[in-house]
Amino acid sequence: MRGQRRALVVIVSTLGFGVATAPASAEPVAPFAADPSGEAPCPEGASRTATIDREGFESGIPEPGFANGWVSIGTSAPEGARAASSSISGAADDPEDYLFLTPRRASGATYLAFASRGSFRSGHGIMAVNSFRLSVPPSSGWSGRVADITSAVDDEDGWLTPWFSHTRTTGIPARWDVDNIQLFTCAPNATSRVEGSDRYAVSAAIADTFAPGDAHRLCRSWR
């Protein structure tokens, strides 16, 4: 039954290849953006409640029957000593490499984080989870992305199938590496603030109240 569900999700997702969709938004989250090793963070004011899946390709490509062109290579990876890599020649007979992860089930606020580097052109590296699509920018070095994929949770009764699609630019060879993929859920924590709803509001309130160098006055005011 699970194999049938997996195949169905893959078929449905594959039908989406090449479909023009508006790119989803996923901003890099510091410090994971600059150093995409270790555990990716939840949004401000939230904490990780569960790690649904984590993939570093140390044992190869997780679903080789649903992969084309991607291989596990030894490299200077953010996690471990291996990463998944796709190299496309730019020729007409090499139009696309794709990689699917093992379907997992989640609920609530769900996020997918990963490390990426590549020489592909903009719009030719896509990360997707069910109906969610994200156009990944090229990067000469490893950079991290954290995407809110909660909108995809209801697509298949909570079943999520992350996949990566690398398409050719005619006549231009390109490469894309990914590593440290994390699927996880978050929930609000007990964060309390002096003022405002986020750290920017707190910083603005402090700047309005205290002159530069008055940290001692700030400490006394919170006692």
matplotlib code that plots the C-alpha trace (Angstrom):
import matplotlib.pyplot as plt

x = [0.0, 2.8, 4.6, 1.4, 1.0, 4.6, 4.2, 1.0, 2.6, 5.6, 3.4, 1.3, 4.4, 6.1, 3.1, 4.1, 7.5, 7.7, 4.5, 4.8, 4.2, 5.0, 8.1, 7.4, 9.2, 11.8, 14.4, 17.7, 17.8, 21.0, 23.2, 22.0, 22.1, 25.9, 26.7, 24.1, 25.5, 23.8, 20.1, 18.1, 16.2, 12.5, 11.1, 11.6, 9.3, 9.0, 10.9, 11.4, 8.8, 9.8, 12.3, 10.4, 13.3, 16.9, 19.0, 22.7, 23.3, 25.9, 24.4, 23.6, 20.4, 17.4, 14.9, 17.0, 14.0, 12.6, 15.8, 17.5, 21.0, 21.5, 24.4, 25.9, 29.5, 32.3, 32.8, 33.3, 29.7, 28.0, 27.1, 29.2, 31.4, 28.9, 26.2, 23.8, 25.0, 23.5, 25.5, 23.7, 25.6, 23.3, 22.6, 19.1, 19.4, 20.0, 17.0, 16.4, 17.8, 15.3, 15.5, 12.8, 13.1, 11.1, 7.5, 6.9, 3.8, 3.5, 1.0, 1.0, 3.6, 6.1, 9.4, 12.0, 15.6, 18.6, 22.1, 22.6, 25.4, 25.4, 26.3, 22.8, 20.9, 18.1, 14.9, 16.6, 16.9, 13.5, 12.8, 9.2, 7.0, 3.7, 2.1, 4.7, 7.4, 10.6, 13.0, 16.5, 19.1, 22.5, 25.4, 29.2, 29.5, 27.2, 24.2, 21.2, 17.5, 14.5, 11.1, 7.7, 5.9, 2.8, 0.6, 1.6, 0.6, -3.1, -2.3, -2.0, -3.6, -0.3, 2.0, 4.9, 7.3, 10.2, 11.8, 14.5, 14.4, 17.5, 16.7, 19.1, 20.0, 20.6, 24.3, 25.5, 26.8, 25.7, 25.9, 23.8, 24.7, 22.4, 23.0, 21.7, 18.0, 15.7, 12.0, 10.7, 7.8, 7.7, 5.4, 5.3, 7.5, 7.3, 9.2, 8.5, 9.6, 10.1, 8.0, 6.7, 6.2, 9.7, 13.4, 13.2, 10.5, 12.5, 15.6, 13.7, 12.2, 15.7, 17.2, 14.4, 14.9, 18.6, 21.6, 24.5, 26.7, 23.9, 23.8, 24.1, 21.0, 19.1, 20.2, 19.0, 15.7, 14.9, 15.7]
y = [0.0, 2.4, 1.6, 2.4, 5.6, 6.5, 5.8, 7.8, 10.8, 10.6, 10.3, 13.3, 15.3, 14.4, 15.7, 19.1, 19.2, 22.0, 23.6, 27.4, 28.3, 31.5, 30.8, 30.4, 32.6, 31.2, 33.6, 32.4, 32.3, 33.5, 31.8, 28.7, 30.7, 31.3, 28.0, 25.3, 22.7, 21.3, 21.8, 24.5, 27.0, 27.5, 31.0, 33.5, 32.7, 29.0, 25.9, 22.5, 20.0, 17.0, 16.1, 14.1, 13.3, 14.2, 13.3, 13.7, 11.1, 9.3, 6.0, 7.0, 8.3, 7.5, 6.5, 5.4, 4.1, 7.6, 9.4, 10.4, 11.8, 12.6, 10.7, 10.7, 12.1, 12.6, 16.3, 19.0, 18.8, 20.8, 17.5, 14.3, 13.6, 13.2, 15.2, 14.6, 16.1, 16.6, 17.5, 18.4, 18.8, 21.3, 18.9, 18.2, 14.5, 15.6, 17.7, 17.1, 15.4, 14.8, 13.4, 12.3, 11.7, 9.1, 10.2, 11.2, 12.3, 15.5, 17.9, 21.5, 24.1, 22.2, 23.3, 22.0, 23.2, 22.2, 23.3, 24.1, 25.2, 25.2, 26.9, 26.4, 29.4, 31.0, 29.2, 25.9, 24.6, 23.7, 22.3, 21.1, 19.3, 18.2, 21.5, 23.7, 25.0, 27.0, 28.4, 28.0, 30.7, 29.5, 29.9, 29.3, 28.1, 26.3, 28.3, 27.4, 27.8, 27.2, 27.0, 27.1, 24.2, 24.0, 24.7, 21.3, 19.3, 19.0, 18.0, 14.2, 13.8, 14.8, 12.8, 14.9, 14.0, 16.5, 16.5, 18.4, 19.2, 20.4, 21.4, 22.2, 25.5, 24.8, 24.5, 25.4, 22.7, 23.1, 21.4, 21.4, 19.9, 19.6, 18.3, 18.4, 18.2, 18.5, 18.1, 19.3, 20.9, 23.9, 25.4, 28.7, 28.8, 30.8, 33.8, 37.1, 40.5, 43.9, 45.5, 44.6, 41.3, 40.6, 41.4, 44.4, 46.1, 45.4, 46.9, 50.0, 50.4, 50.2, 52.6, 55.1, 54.9, 54.6, 56.5, 54.5, 53.0, 53.0, 49.2, 49.6, 51.7, 49.1, 46.3, 48.2, 49.0, 45.2, 44.2]
z = [0.0, 0.9, -2.4, -4.3, -2.4, -3.1, -6.8, -7.0, -5.4, -7.7, -10.8, -9.7, -8.9, -12.2, -14.1, -12.7, -14.4, -16.8, -15.6, -15.3, -11.7, -9.7, -7.6, -3.9, -1.4, 0.9, 2.4, 3.6, 7.4, 9.1, 10.2, 8.3, 5.0, 5.4, 7.1, 6.2, 8.5, 11.6, 12.4, 10.5, 12.7, 13.0, 12.5, 15.3, 18.2, 17.4, 18.2, 16.4, 17.6, 15.3, 12.7, 10.1, 7.8, 7.3, 4.2, 3.7, 0.9, 2.8, 1.8, -1.8, -3.5, -1.3, -4.0, -7.0, -8.8, -8.9, -9.8, -13.0, -13.3, -9.6, -7.9, -4.4, -4.6, -2.2, -1.7, 0.9, 2.1, 4.9, 6.6, 6.3, 3.4, 0.5, -1.3, -4.1, -7.5, -10.9, -14.0, -17.2, -20.5, -22.1, -25.0, -26.3, -25.2, -21.5, -20.7, -17.0, -13.9, -11.1, -7.5, -5.2, -1.5, 0.5, 1.2, 4.8, 6.7, 8.6, 10.1, 11.3, 10.5, 8.4, 6.9, 4.5, 4.7, 2.5, 1.5, -2.2, -4.6, -8.4, -11.7, -13.2, -14.6, -12.6, -13.0, -13.9, -10.3, -8.6, -5.2, -4.8, -2.3, -3.8, -5.1, -3.5, -5.9, -5.1, -7.7, -6.1, -7.0, -8.2, -5.8, -6.2, -2.6, -0.2, 1.0, 3.0, 2.4, 4.7, 3.1, 4.8, 3.0, 5.3, 2.3, 0.9, 3.9, 2.8, -0.8, -0.1, 3.4, 5.0, 2.8, 1.5, -1.3, -1.7, -5.1, -7.0, -10.7, -12.6, -16.2, -19.0, -20.5, -24.2, -25.0, -21.5, -19.1, -15.5, -12.1, -9.0, -5.6, -2.6, 1.0, 4.5, 3.6, 6.6, 6.9, 10.3, 12.2, 14.4, 17.1, 18.9, 22.0, 25.2, 23.8, 25.6, 24.5, 26.0, 23.3, 19.8, 18.0, 16.8, 17.4, 15.0, 17.1, 20.3, 18.7, 17.6, 21.1, 22.7, 20.2, 20.9, 24.7, 25.2, 23.8, 22.4, 25.1, 27.7, 28.1, 31.9, 32.1, 29.9, 32.3, 35.4, 33.8, 33.3, 36.9]

ax = plt.figure().add_subplot(projection="3d")
ax.plot(x, y, z, "-o")
ax.set_aspect("equal")
plt.show()
